[in-house]
Amino acid sequence: MKSNINIIYTLLIALAFISCSSSDDNSTPIAPSPYTQYGASFEKMPNKEDAIIYQVNIRAFSQAGTLKGVQDRLAQIQELGVNVIYLMPVYPVGKIKASGELGSPYAVQDYKAVNPDFGTLQDLQVLVEEAHKKNMAVILDWVANHTAWDNAWITQHPNWYQKNDKGEIIIPPGTNYNDVAQLDFNNTEMKDAMIDAMSYWVYNANIDGFRCDYADFVPQNFWTDAITKLRNIKKNQNILMLAEGTKVNHFASGFDYTFGFNFFSTLEKLFKENKSATTIQDSNAAEYANNYKPENRIVRYTSNHDVNLSEGTPYELFGGKEGSIATFVVAAYLKSVPMIYNGQEVGYNQRINYFSRTPIDWSTADAAVLAEYKKIIAFRNASNAIKKGAYTGYSTNAVSAFTMVNDTEKVLVLSNLTNSAVNYLVAPTLKGTWKDAFSGNAVTVGAEVTLQPFQYLVLKN
């Protein structure tokens, strides 16, 4: 019997790699990989409210710019308190009409292949397996709206793309994304091939979900169909689905999270235009309007690959080291699922051009900043009120103040988002004896609390 099992296992491996290599016809059904066939489930898959997401720009994350380079730093990611690793696109990048030195990672040349600059399918399989051993899920960036101009679909299936009056394939309408071609979501064959390609990575690399790029511009019925089929692959295990979009109907489609674009821009204006911290409350109310359910959560951040390159690092945008940390506390605790962009947790204060290779210099890591991030994340991981509680705002012009409350815990967050000392006038309902969330020391809150520049307090009772 043992020899027969080995023969079957070998055949399954061969089928998986045949599926991997025959990417010219992306609609070909997938042979399940032995990773899935032999029960390589991830027992520690986080619940959606428990997620701490860490975005990895593969080109920048290591000197080599490879998947192996990511694998080599998994221990450091785990020590941060992260439980979800989000990899920017792993696929080969288009060369026709390419943007920048190496082309955009979001111009996908082949939906069923690993960019050879990053390594191989086996490298991704090992990365996922090693991340799972460290109790971290892995999700991939998925670009459904458009492809590179040298994607095989362009020549094999030109009817899968939108065209102008002259019959020419177009770029995404209303954009200057000249390096990509707009897909036609009225075409059923294309949609089936797209879902097949997404499924390929669940079967062949055992990944745990997707961050879906440009999600607002892809029809809801596609997402509903895709997410339903993806969840059926891992019937006994959740997958995490993040929409890079703001539409509330993404939740009806099966997404776990939407994206906090408005929240981030509000934070920017607070610092650039001296807006009141009460605008954060307004932004939160706006983002959670339109029939959001209590369990819904928005992913919030103080940096990601786009804003880091185009607008600046957290230090540039939010008042330097201290201001960036005070702002991250708000983003991480205010009715959100936090996302961290590689390098910000060690105070890396350089813009990262993701169209080229700009490796992070980890030797410049600021140990004090890293300790702050670990402390902030550790409390969030331990606090059900922060993860699942109800939000109430108490902000003033200078201080972002709010409570997160569930049946067993109440957390009060005060974060001075200015470079001046302020006296925060305390609402009567917040007065009393609290505990410092980090030290456990008793803290008496009276009529007024003095906060030093960019000081934050997190209290619980």
Salt bridges, closest charged atoms under 4 A:
ASP50 OD1 - LYS387 NZ 3.20
ASP72 OD1 - LYS68 NZ 2.80
GLU130 OE2 - LYS133 NZ 3.00
ASP141 OD1 - ARG211 NH1 2.82
ASP196 OD2 - LYS112 NZ 2.65
ASP208 OD2 - HIS132 NE2 2.71
ASP208 OD1 - LYS234 NZ 3.31
ASP213 OD1 - ARG211 NH1 2.99
ASP216 OD1 - HIS250 NE2 2.71
ASP225 OD2 - LYS229 NZ 3.35
GLU244 OE2 - ARG211 NH2 3.25
ASP256 OD2 - ARG231 NH2 3.33
GLU268 OE2 - LYS272 NZ 3.54
GLU273 OE1 - LYS275 NZ 3.96
GLU287 OE1 - ARG300 NH2 2.87
ASP306 OD2 - HIS305 NE2 3.37
GLU316 OE1 - ARG351 NH2 2.92
ASP366 OD2 - LYS321 NZ 2.79
GLU372 OE2 - LYS375 NZ 3.30
